[in-house]
Structure formats: structure tokens, C-alpha cells
Amino acid sequence: MKKLWKCSVCGFIWEGEQAPEACPKCGAPAEKFTLLDEEQAAKVYNSDRTNDIHMELIELSAKMVKVCEEGIAINLDPMCVKAFEAAKNELWIIKQRSKAELEGHMNKGKW
């Protein structure tokens, strides 16, 4: 497993044998980075794909909301509009669920 370093200023995770000279996100110097232990690094690596999947769900939900809004705007008939509105509301729940899961991962050091 490669070494992971965490910026104590902004939380950016750096992968490498040593900390970067400056944080790519906030510009903090190398001494602001701490080396993650093996357990912490494993959490980051093990959660990488599931975090990506949650981000995909969030993006897809946003795209599907736009499709629902198009269907609502067409206003073909009340039942059709009702179906699009229900789908749009359900997509909000899906999006928020994934956001909450990502927040949980971050709070546990899995990002």
C-alpha cells in the first residue's frame, strides 16, 4: 500500500512516499501534512469506489430531475404530470441518501 498524507489545513489526501512541498488544494506547506497509519489508509483505499458510486448516483439523480421537469413542462395529462412529480421527489431522496452516506464516510476518515 502506498503512503497517504493528510493536509491538516484542508483535509486533502496526498498519495506518495513523502508529503508534497505544497498542498495542491490550499497551498499549505509540507509540514502541515500528517502520515496516515495503515488502518486510516486502508479506509481511504477501501472506500474509494463506493464513494465514486455515490457521486455517480448524485449526478444521475440531477440529470433525471431535469428529465422529470421536462415531462412536467410538457403537461400531457394530470396522471403523467403526477408520475413525473413523484419521480422527481423520489430522486431527491436518492440524492440526499447518497450525500448523507458520503458525509458519514468523511466523518469516519473514508474519503
N, C-alpha and C positions, 0 to 999 in steps of 0.2 A: 504494500500500500504506500502511495506517495505521501509526503508530508503535507499537512494542511495548516495554514496560518490564518488567524482571525484578527482583523483590524479592530482594536478596542474603541476606535472613534466612531466608525460607521457600520461595523459588522461584516464587511466584505471578507469573503473567504478566498485565500490565495493558495494555489497548489504549486509546490516547488521545494527544492532542497533547503532553501532559505527564504526568509521574508523578502518581499520586494523593496527596492530602495524607497519607493513612494507608493502609497495605496492608489490603485487605478481608479477608485471611486472618489475618494475625498482628498487625496494628496498627502495623507499623514505619513510621517517618516517610518522607516523600518522598525524602530524601537517601540512603536505603538502596536506591533503585531505580537500575538502570543501563539505558540505552537499548540495545536490541538493534540490531546493524547489519543491513543489508538481507539478507545471507545467513542470519543467525540467524533473522530474522523470517520469511523465506521457508520455512525448515524448519518453523517452527511452523504457518504457514498451510497448507502443503502436506500436512502430516501430520494435520491436524485431523479430516478424515473417516475416514481409516483407523484412527485411534485410537478414534473413536466405534464403528466396526465391530467392533474388538477388544473393546470394552466390551460391546457387544451380544452377541457370542459368549459372553463370560463369563457374562452374565446368563442367556442362553438355556440354557447348559450347566447352570447351577444349577437352573433350572426343570425341565429334562429329567431331572436326577438325582432330583428329587422324584417325577417320574412313574415312573422306574425303580424307586424304592424302594416305591412303591405296588404295582407289579406283583410285586415280590419278596414283599411282605407278603401279597398275595392267595394266593400259593403254589399256583397252579393245578396245575402239574406240574413235575417236575425240569428238563425241557428249556426250558420257559417261563422259569423262575426263572434258569436259566443264561444265557439270552439277555438278560434284564434286567440281570443282574450284569455281563455282558460290555459291554453298552451303557454302564452306569454307569462302568466302568473306562475305556472309550474317551472318555467325556465328561471325565473328569479330565485326560486327555492334551490334549484340545482346549482346555480351560480354562487349563491350565498353559502351553501353547504361546502362547496369546494374552497371558497375563501376562508371559511372557518377552519377547515382541515389544514390548509396551508399555515394559518396563524398558529394552530396547535403544533404543527411541525417546527415552526420557527421558535416557539417558546420552549421546545424540547431540544433545540440545537440541531434539528434535522432539516437543513436547507442547503 
